Amino acid sequence: MKHTPTPWQRGNNLFPDRIFDLKEREIAYCGGQNTSGTANAKHIVHCVNMHDELVEALDDMIKYLDNNGKESDVSELARQALSKAKEKEQ
């Protein structure tokens, strides 16, 4: 099963602790209109919406380093991070 398509958005002032898709269908409730619930919703939305862009950037960086013979600790760290990010997609 696939997750709800991105981008996601945080609710308005009445529901700042909830996450919605672009059709305003609720995806998640983050536990109450308190500082923690609102902050969690904001963090989740930011992370989810940046995921694909970050995976693509890491992938491009690794390809660039591989094509230019620049194998290093940085490229290995990028490979490990990319592997973890893609693992969660499946």
Buried (B, 14 or more C-beta within 10 A) or exposed (E): EEEBEBEBBBBEEEBBBBBBBEEEEEBBEBEEBEEEBBEBBBEBBEEBEEBEEEBEEBBEBBEEBEEEEEEEEEBEEBBEBBEEBEEEEE
